[in-house]
Amino acid sequence: MVKIAVLVSGGGTNLQALINAENSGIIKSGKISLVISNNKNAYALERAKNAGIETLVISKKECSCPSEFEDKLISSLNERGIDLIVLAGFMCILSKKFTDAFEGRILNVHPSLIPSFCGEGFYGLKVHEKALEYGVKVTGATVHFVNEIPDGGKIIKQKAVYIKEGDTPEVLQKRVMEEAEWIILPLAVEEVSATIVKE
């Protein structure tokens, strides 16, 4: 079984989708064995505890520099023999040092169809605000490998979601989660886990 770590900063809805997918057998080649947050108040930590998953808090604010923060992350992941890392609403940009340490082993879910509305500064509600502002008729979500370029890694899965008349960023965010993110993230995690198992 592939040992999976999920990195989170907030509510953990994508983490919950992964926990549910593991429980229902969608994710069968891997097991979520660690949840790390940079925010001690993240509700995602409660979700992990409720599912019996080990949790860790590594605060960037308590580190002297970004490099120390990443060193702590890397050693925590290596100590536990983590094979695959999933960024699920993790509000930290990771450097080349980190992404190279786990090359081809880090996934991220982004709430748009990359290459639209992605890159530095595009996260959370901002993505949906821009999509509505631009007037696109179709948006969606993308799961991709992570490299040192924000949202720049190879795409694994995408799913489209239609924009409806009267959508607000909040309404659109919820629909993109329900109709795209929560579906393709578990599928991508299983796909990559199954590949790692064969290596």
Secondary structure in CASP SS format (residue, H / E / C, confidence):
PFRMAT SS
TARGET T0000
AUTHOR 0000-0000-0000
METHOD secondary structure of the structure
MODEL  1
M C 1.00
V E 1.00
K E 1.00
I E 1.00
A E 1.00
V E 1.00
L E 1.00
V E 1.00
S C 1.00
G C 1.00
G C 1.00
G C 1.00
T H 1.00
N H 1.00
L H 1.00
Q H 1.00
A H 1.00
L H 1.00
I H 1.00
N H 1.00
A H 1.00
E H 1.00
N H 1.00
S C 1.00
G C 1.00
I C 1.00
I C 1.00
K C 1.00
S C 1.00
G E 1.00
K E 1.00
I E 1.00
S E 1.00
L E 1.00
V E 1.00
I E 1.00
S E 1.00
N C 1.00
N C 1.00
K C 1.00
N C 1.00
A C 1.00
Y H 1.00
A H 1.00
L H 1.00
E H 1.00
R H 1.00
A H 1.00
K H 1.00
N H 1.00
A C 1.00
G C 1.00
I C 1.00
E E 1.00
T E 1.00
L E 1.00
V E 1.00
I C 1.00
S C 1.00
K C 1.00
K C 1.00
E C 1.00
C C 1.00
S C 1.00
C C 1.00
P H 1.00
S H 1.00
E H 1.00
F H 1.00
E H 1.00
D H 1.00
K H 1.00
L H 1.00
I H 1.00
S H 1.00
S H 1.00
L H 1.00
N H 1.00
E H 1.00
R C 1.00
G C 1.00
I C 1.00
D C 1.00
L E 1.00
I E 1.00
V E 1.00
L E 1.00
A C 1.00
G C 1.00
F C 1.00
M C 1.00
C C 1.00
I C 1.00
L C 1.00
S C 1.00
K H 1.00
K H 1.00
F H 1.00
T H 1.00
D H 1.00
A H 1.00
F C 1.00
E C 1.00
G C 1.00
R C 1.00
I E 1.00
L E 1.00
N E 1.00
V E 1.00
H E 1.00
P C 1.00
S C 1.00
L C 1.00
I C 1.00
P C 1.00
S C 1.00
F C 1.00
C C 1.00
G C 1.00
E C 1.00
G C 1.00
F C 1.00
Y C 1.00
G C 1.00
L H 1.00
K H 1.00
V H 1.00
H H 1.00
E H 1.00
K H 1.00
A H 1.00
L H 1.00
E H 1.00
Y H 1.00
G C 1.00
V C 1.00
K C 1.00
V E 1.00
T E 1.00
G E 1.00
A E 1.00
T E 1.00
V E 1.00
H E 1.00
F E 1.00
V C 1.00
N C 1.00
E C 1.00
I C 1.00
P C 1.00
D C 1.00
G C 1.00
G C 1.00
K C 1.00
I E 1.00
I E 1.00
K E 1.00
Q E 1.00
K E 1.00
A E 1.00
V E 1.00
Y E 1.00
I C 1.00
K C 1.00
E C 1.00
G C 1.00
D C 1.00
T C 1.00
P H 1.00
E H 1.00
V H 1.00
L H 1.00
Q H 1.00
K H 1.00
R H 1.00
V H 1.00
M H 1.00
E H 1.00
E H 1.00
A H 1.00
E H 1.00
W H 1.00
I H 1.00
I H 1.00
L H 1.00
P H 1.00
L H 1.00
A H 1.00
V H 1.00
E H 1.00
E H 1.00
V H 1.00
S H 1.00
A H 1.00
T H 1.00
I H 1.00
V H 1.00
K H 1.00
E C 1.00
END
